[in-house]
Amino acid sequence: VKMHLKPSKSKKKFKRRTTIVKANLNPTFDETFFYELQPRELLLEKTLVLIVMDYDMTSSNDLIGEFHLGATACSDEYRQVWRTILAHPDATYTHWLDLELPSLHLQHRQNAT
């Protein structure tokens, strides 16, 4: 799983990725990542993009799906999840979100404008 906090001038500072789980058709990613931004209000303008890939050693990696939380999220639900997370920064938040193929995310964004 790759994570990007966008928009960002520094690619390395705001990119994260989980460890690769090999030989497992149902991997679990129980990892915590931190982003430090000052002032905190900057997060209202950001979008956290999570990209889930299938890692292949002998061929190219396959995109399973992605979702966007934040300012450019394609649904009200995802924007609300982002606002809830920001409102309670020290709380643990668990919520299931469906992955989308990138083409569907672009289609939602085009329809919203």
C-alpha positions in Angstrom: 0.0 0.0 0.0 1.4 3.4 -1.0 0.2 6.6 0.6 0.7 10.2 -0.7 -0.4 13.4 1.0 -1.2 15.8 -1.9 -0.7 18.5 -3.0 2.9 18.6 -1.8 6.1 20.3 -3.0 8.3 17.6 -1.4 7.5 14.2 -2.7 9.7 12.2 -0.3 8.4 14.0 2.8 4.8 13.1 2.2 5.1 9.6 0.7 4.8 6.4 2.8 4.4 2.7 2.0 3.7 -0.4 4.0 5.9 -3.4 4.1 5.3 -5.9 1.3 3.5 -9.0 2.4 4.7 -11.9 0.3 2.9 -15.2 -0.6 -0.4 -14.1 1.0 -3.7 -13.7 -0.8 -5.3 -12.0 2.2 -2.6 -9.7 3.7 -3.1 -7.5 6.8 -1.4 -4.1 7.0 -1.4 -3.1 10.7 0.9 -0.2 10.5 0.8 3.4 11.7 2.1 6.4 9.8 2.6 10.0 10.8 2.6 13.2 8.9 3.7 16.4 10.6 2.2 19.6 9.2 2.2 23.0 10.7 -0.2 24.7 11.0 -2.7 21.8 11.4 -5.3 23.7 9.3 -3.2 22.9 6.2 -4.6 19.4 6.3 -8.1 20.7 5.4 -6.6 21.5 1.9 -4.8 18.1 1.5 -5.9 14.7 0.2 -4.5 11.4 1.4 -4.3 9.0 -1.5 -4.0 5.3 -0.7 -3.0 3.0 -3.6 -3.2 -0.8 -3.2 -0.9 -2.8 -5.5 -0.3 -6.5 -6.0 3.4 -7.0 -5.8 4.9 -9.3 -8.5 8.6 -10.3 -8.5 8.7 -11.5 -12.1 6.3 -9.0 -13.8 5.0 -5.5 -13.3 2.9 -4.8 -10.2 -0.8 -4.8 -10.6 -3.0 -2.0 -9.4 -5.8 -3.4 -7.2 -7.4 0.0 -6.5 -7.2 3.3 -4.6 -9.1 5.8 -2.7 -8.8 9.5 -1.8 -9.6 11.0 1.6 -9.8 14.8 1.9 -10.3 17.8 -0.3 -10.5 16.0 -3.6 -12.3 12.9 -2.4 -15.0 11.7 -4.9 -17.7 11.2 -2.3 -19.2 13.0 0.6 -18.6 9.9 2.8 -14.8 10.1 2.1 -14.7 13.9 2.8 -16.6 13.3 6.0 -14.2 10.6 7.1 -11.3 13.0 6.6 -13.0 15.8 8.6 -13.7 13.3 11.4 -10.1 12.2 11.5 -8.9 15.8 11.6 -11.4 16.7 14.3 -9.9 14.0 16.6 -6.2 13.8 15.8 -5.3 11.7 18.9 -8.1 9.1 18.5 -7.9 5.8 16.7 -10.3 5.7 13.8 -11.5 2.5 12.1 -13.7 2.7 9.0 -14.0 0.4 6.0 -13.7 2.2 2.7 -14.2 0.6 -0.8 -11.3 0.8 -3.3 -11.9 2.3 -6.7 -10.1 1.9 -9.9 -8.3 5.1 -10.9 -10.5 5.6 -14.0 -13.6 5.7 -11.7 -12.0 8.3 -9.4 -11.2 10.5 -12.4 -14.8 10.1 -13.7 -16.3 11.1 -10.3 -14.1 14.2 -10.2 -15.0 15.2 -13.7 -18.7 14.7 -13.0 -18.4 16.8 -9.8 -17.1 19.9 -11.8 
